[in-house]
Amino acid sequence: MNIPDSIIRFLNYRDRSIEEIKRYLRRKSICSESEIQPLIQALLDAGFADDRRFSDNRIRYRMENGYGPFYIARELSGLGVPNHLFKPELARMDEQFAEAARKYAGRLQNGKANNDPEKLERRLLGRGFATNQVKAALKSDDSVE
């Protein structure tokens, strides 16, 4: 199947989940409903779409930008990525998320003389970090001071 240029442009901007591509195809009326699945299969075969690659990249990107596993899981679910593709990976990365929480807490505190630990804890929890990751981040931060 021939892949329309508008789809190639849509995918060139950033990785997309299969569900995002389907939503785009429906919203823009690029093809009929019956043509969507063959087009998705053509994108998969050509390597333009891959939910596993998408979820791995999104996990890494969000973690590097100070987001925790709960936020990332909610986002990936909302983007239509099946749970079995990202839940095991998030579970394996507990220590890396604790380190990401510590780094994010450090960025929040950088240059501030008066830091409220409760406020910092709420910010980290709001970014989707687990309680144990937040506690570890705050504990390691206390030992640094």
Residue, then its C-alpha position, 0 to 999 in steps of 0.5 A: m500500500n502506498i503511504p500518503d505524504s501527509i502521514i510521513r510528515f506527521l510521523n517525521y515530527r516525532d514518534r507516534s503510537i498506533e492509536e495516535i496515527k489512527r486518530y489522525l487518519r480519522r480526524k483528517s479523513i485521509c482514508s476510509e475506515s476500511e483502509i485504516q488497518p491496511l495502512i497501519q500494517a504498511l506503516l508497521d512493515a516499513g518501520f514507521a510505526d512501533d508501539r514498543r519503540f514509541s513507549d521506550n522513547r517516551i519513558r526515557y524522555r519523560m523520566e529525563n524531564g522529571y516525570g515518574p512512572f505513574y504520570i508516564a503510565r497514564e500518558l501512554s495509556g491515554l495515547g493508546v499504547p497497550n499496558h503489556l508494552f510499558k508496565p514491565e519496563l516501568a516496574r524494572m526501572d524503579e531505581q532509575f526513577a528514584e534517581a530521576a526524582r532526586k535530580y528533579a528535587g535538586r533542580l527545584q531546590n537549586g539556588k533556593a535558601n528556604n525549601d519546604p520538604e512537604k511542598l517538595e514532596r507534593r511536587l514530586l508526587g504530582r509529577g507521578f513519582a511513587t512514594n518510595q521514590v519520593k522518600a528516597a529522593l528526599k532522604s538522599d537530598d537531606s544527606v547531601e546538605 
